[in-house]
Amino acid sequence: MSYELIALLMFASMLLMLLTGQRVFGAIGFVATASALALWGVGGIELPFSAAFKLFNWYPLLTLPLFVYMGYMLSESGIANDLYRAFHVWFGPLPGGLALGTIGLMVVISAMNGLSVAGMAIGATIALPEMLRRGYDKVMVTGVIQAGSSLGIMIPPSVVLVLYGMIARQPVGQLWLAGVFPGLLLAALFMLYIVIRCRLQPQLGPPLAAAERQMPLTDKLKLLRAGIIPFLIFFLMTGLFVMGVTSLVESSAVGATAATLAALVRRRLTAQVMEDTLRKSLGVSCMFMWVILAALCFGAVFDGLGAVKAIESLLIGRWELSPWGVLIMMQVSYLLMGTFLDDTAMLVIVAPLYVPLIIALGFDPVWYGVLYTITCQIAYMTPPFGYNLFLMRAMAPPEISLADIYRSIVPFVLLMILGLALVMAFPQIALWLPNTIYVQ
């Protein structure tokens, strides 16, 4: 049996295991280890074993649980609720203002969390009831919350970019900086869409009633204090890292400590808040750890088979695709896989294949990490197995049906595809900031 056929068999076996409902790390790790034993005997176990220990020796891995903890601490302690109140008052008088404020809130939450889960939970429990109560169109606001929460995996400290950096062996600091402007670009596209749509159809997002807008300026200014804590945390965490004062791991520790102190100062650090935060942080961190472990094992066996060279020979040698043709085909494959796999599964399956090929074709792997993450955002919102679709279905009130949720994502998915095309056409949108900072 040829190595190409063995690689194809491994790939098909892994997909079959995933479709049976097995946990991602179990399915991938089992196929990798079983393949190593079948191919090379007892000695083959050293291949996934050594790959696993690379993970444990990778110092930046410590950032993962710390960033997850920081996001859950801010969410569980209610600091995000205060922030939404400020956005509510300042943006509410505009047509579609509460939807604009929700996108703004999601950007801030993304800069303090790194996951879409926290943004979705905050948006569905705080923003969604407020907008529905004020007559906003249920389809539009459902899409706003799903699209806004997806920014959490792009804007630093993005956990997905951390995972990509681990598996693709790329510097996480550069990946974070590369995600800043594409994340803000997507947020700007969402807000522009809301403004235009609500100008054309004011009934979709009516402004706040005059009685609610009549608030003294001094009171409005006081509400802005809710943004001080998130800004300070973001500056301490990201600003000190960019300026070279702290390392990546140190900045994550600063962020986690600052979030805890913020909850303590606001007298929100109760035993229940701490227990919920630690329990959720531990669950999410362990899940990611197991997935990364399985991914490295699978990638080690694939490398040993020479599957990367085989795919490169197929795409460039036999099919005679240009480098850009290969890149576009990769993104299309992500979009197709995103309809039935989550971001971690996609990364595990294709990163060992695509990243070496991207480097061989002369593309920047940091830029490609941003393209992958935007595609993950699209995958989060595409049926039938979009991650955000399931979360919204679980959190939405009864009057929002599954059909409403599916309809709501159409314009935002199109905007994300536009954003993906812009970042592909103009790589400096992603690369200017990391190139500028790291040259200095």
N, C-alpha and C positions, 0 to 999 in steps of 0.2 A: 504493500500500500504506500502510495506517495505521501510526502509530507503535506502537500497541498490538500489531499483528500483527508488526511488526519486532522488538519486544522479546520476544514469544513465540518467534519464530524463533531469535533469539539464545540464548534460554534452552534451547530444544530442541537446538540445535546443540552447545551446551556439554555438555549431558548425554550426547548421542550420542558426542562426543569422549571423555568420561570413561569411558563404557562400553566403548570400544575398547581401553582399557588404557593410553592415553597418560598421560604425567605430568600431574599436576593443573595446574601452572603453565603448561605448554606448551599444554594444551587451552584453558584460560581466556584466556590472553594472546593466542593465535592468533585466537580468536573475537572478542575485543574489538578487536584491531587491524584484522582483516579487515573487521569491521562498520563501523569508523570510516572506512576507506578507501572502502568501497562507498557509504556514506551521504553523505559530505562531500568525497570526492575526496582529492587529495594533502594539502590543508590539514587534513583530518580527523586526520592522524597527530599533530597538535599536542595533541589531547585526551588520548590515553593517554600521550603523551610528557611533558606537563606534570604529569599525575598521578604518573608514575614519579618525577619529580624532587621532588615533595612528600615522597616516602618518604626520599630521600637527604638532604633538608634537615631531617628530623624527628630532633632530637637524642636523644630517649629510645630510639631504635632501637638505640643502643649497649648498652642493657641486655640485649638478647636473647642475643648470644653469650657475655656474661659470666655470666649465670645458667646457661646450658647448660653452660659450662665448670665452674662451681662444682659442679653436681650430678654430673658425670662424675668430677671429681677426688675427691670424697668416696666415690663408688662404687668407682672403680678402685683407690684407695689402701687399701681394706679397713676404713675407719673405720665404715662401716655394719655390718660383720660384728661388730665389738666391741659395737655398740649392741644388736644382736639377742641377743647372749649375755646382756646384762643383763636384757632383757625376758624371755628364756627362764627365767632363774633366779627372777625375782621373780613372774612370772605362772604359771609352770609348775605349782605345787601346786593351782591352781584347776581345776575342771572346765572344759574348753575354754580353759584358761589360755594355751596356746601360740598359739591362734588370736587371743585377746585381745591378747597381746603382739605378734602380727604386725600387727594393726590399729594398735597404738600405734607400732610401728616405721614403718609406712607414713605416719602423720601426721608424724613427725619427718623422714622422707626427703622428704615433700612440701614441708615448710617449708624444705628446703635445695636443692630441685631445680627444681620447676615443671613437670615432665613426668611422665607415667605410665610411661615406658619404664624409667627407673632403678628405680622401685619394683617394677615387674614383674620386672625382671632379678634384683634382690636377693631378692624374695620367692620366686621360682621356684628360685633356686640355693641359697639359705640356709635359708629357713623351710620350704618344701615338703618337702624330704627329711627334715628333723628331725621334722615332724609325722607324716609317713607312717611313719617308723621307730618312732614311739611309739604307733601304732595309731589315729591319727585317721582319720575317715571321709574318703576321697579326694575325694568329691564336695563335701563341705562346705568342706574346706580349699582346694580349687581355686577355689571361689567367693569365699572370704575374700581370697585373694591378688589376684584380678582386681578385686574391689570396692575393696580397700584401695589398690591402686596407682592406681585412677582418681581418688583424692583429690588426686593430684599436679597436676591441672589446675584445681583449685579453691582450695586453700590457697596463699597467697602464699609465694614469688614465682611465680605461675602464668604460664606462657608463653602459654597460650590466652587469658587475660585481657589480656595484653600485645598479642596479635594483635587481639583484639576492640577494644581501645583505639585501636590504629593505624587500623584500617579504619573504625570507628565514630566516630573523632575524639573519644574520651572520655578523661578523665584517668586514667592507669594507677594512680596512687597511690590514688585513691578506689575504683577497681575492686578492687585488692588488699585494701583494708580491708573492702570489702563481701563479699569471699569468705571471710573468717575464720570468722564464726559459722555460715554455711551449711555450710562444710567440716567444722567441729567437730560440727555437728548430724548430718550424715550419718555421721561416724565413730561418734558416740554411738548412732545407730540400729543400725549394724552390730554394735557391741559388745553392745547390749541383746539383739539377736536371738541372738547366739552364747551369751550367758549363759542365756537362756530355753531355747533348743534343747538345750543340753548339760545343763541341769537336768532336762529332761523325758526326754532320751535320753543318759544318761551315757556310753554306749559310743561315741558319736560323737566325744567329745573327752576321753579319760581323763586324770586328773591325772598328774603325774610320779610315778615310783616313789619309795618312801620313801628308798631308798638315794641317789637323786639329789637329794632335798630336804635331806638332812643335810649342810648346809654352815654353817660358823660365820658368825654375823652380821657379823663384821668382814670376812670374804671377800665376803659379799653387798654390803656397803657399798662395798667397793673396786670392785665391778663397776659401781656407779653413776657412777664416774669416766668411763665411756664416754660418758655423756650430757653431760658438761661441754663438750666441744668443739662438738658440734652446737648446744647452747644458746648458747654464746658467739658462734658464727657467726650464728645466727638473730638474736640481740640486736644484734650489731654491724651487721648488714645491715638488718633491719626496724625494730628499736628506734630506731636513730639517725635513720632516715628519718621515722618517725612523730613523733619529738620535734622534727623540723625541723633537726637538726644537719647532715644530709647531703641532697643532692638524690637523685632517683631513680637517675640514672646513677652518682653517687658511691657510693650504697649497693650497687649491683651490683658496682662495682669493689672495695669493701670486702669483700663476700662472696667474690668470686673470690680475692682476696689472702689472706683468712683461711683459706680451704679449702686453698690451696697451702702456707701456713705450717704449718697443722695436719698435713698430710701430711709436711712436712719435719721437724717436731718429733717425730713418731711414727716417723721414719726409714723412711717408706714411699715417699718421693718418688724413685723410681728413673727411669732413662731410659725404660724400657718403660712405666711408669705415665704419664709425661708424654706420650710418643708416642701411646699409646692415647687419653688424654684429649683431646689436641689434635685428633687425627684424627676422633674421634666428634663433638666439639664443632663442628668446622668443617663436617662433613657435615650435621648437624642445622640449624645456623645458616643455611647456604646454602640448604637446602631451604625453610626458613621465609621467608627473604628473597625468593626467587623467587615463592613463593606470594603474599606480601603485594603484591609488585610487580604480579603479574597481576591480583590482586583490585582494586587501585586503578585499573588500566586499565579493567577491565570495569565497575566502578562509575561511572567518568567517562563512558563511552559511554551507560550506562543512564540516568544523570542527564540527559545531553544529549537523550535521547529523551523525557524526561518520564514514564518508566515508573512512577516512584513515585506520581505524581499519578493515573495510570491505575488502579493497584492500589487506592489509597485510595478513588477514586470507585467502583470495583467493589464493594469490601467494605462500605463505609459507605452509599454512595448507592443502589446497585442491590440488594444483598443485605440492607441495613438491619441489619447486625450492630451490637451494642453494643460499646463499647471493650473490655470484658472478653471478649466473644465473639470479637473479632478476636484478642486476645491468646492465648486458649485455642487458637484455630485455628492460630496461628503455632507454638505448642508442639507441637501434634499433627503439623504438617508437619515439624518437626525430628525427631520420633520416627520418622516414616515414612522421611525421607531418611537417617536414621542407620542404617537397615538395609542401605544399599548405598553410603553415602558416609562419608568420614572428617570430623573436625571442621573442618579447614581448608577442605575443599571446600564444606561446608555454610555456613560463615561467608562465603566468597567469593560464593556464590550468593545468599544471602538478606540479608546485612547491608546492601548498598546499597538494598534494597527495604524491609526491616523497620524498620531503625533510624529513618529519617526519619518513618515512619508511627507508630512508638511515641511519638516526640516530639510529633507532631501530635495524637495521642490524649491527651496529657497524662501519660503514664507516664514514670517516671524511667529514662533510658537506662543508668545505672549499675546499677540494680536489674535491668533487663532483661538486662544482660551476665551477671549471676549466674544468671538463669533459663536463658539460652543455655548456660552452662557446665555446669549440672546436666544439661541435656538431652544435652550432648556426653558426659558420663559414662555416661548410659544408652546412648547410641549406641555407645560403646566396647564394650558388653557384649551387644549384641543381634545375633542371627544375621540373615542369613548372613555379613555382612561386618564384624562387630565387631572393632575393632582389637585389643582385649585378648584376644579369642578366638583370633586368629591368633598372637599372641605366646605365649599359654599353650600352644597346640598345638605350637609350635616348641620350647618349653623344658621341657614336662612329660615325666616319665619314661614308658616304654612302657605301664605298667599303667593309665595314665589315658587313656581313649579320648576321641574327639571328642564322643561322646554324653554322657560324664561332664562334659565341659567345658560343653556346652550346658545340661545339667540343673543344674549348679552355680550358674548366674547367676540363676535364676528368683527366689528369695527376695530377693536383693540388688537386682535391678531393681525389684521391687515396693517395696522400702524407699526406693530413690531416687525413685520416682514419688511416694511419700508425702512425702519431703523436699521435692520440687519443689512439691507442693501446699501444704505449710506455708509455704514462702517466698513463694509467690504470695498466699496468704491473709493473711500477716503480713509485709509488706515490710520492717518495721523489723528483722527478723532480719538482713537484709543491710545496711540503710541506717543503722542506729543508730550503728555505729562510725565510718563515714566522715563522717556528719553531725556527730558529736561532735568528732572530731579536727579537721576542717576549719573548724568554727565557732570553735574555739579559735585 
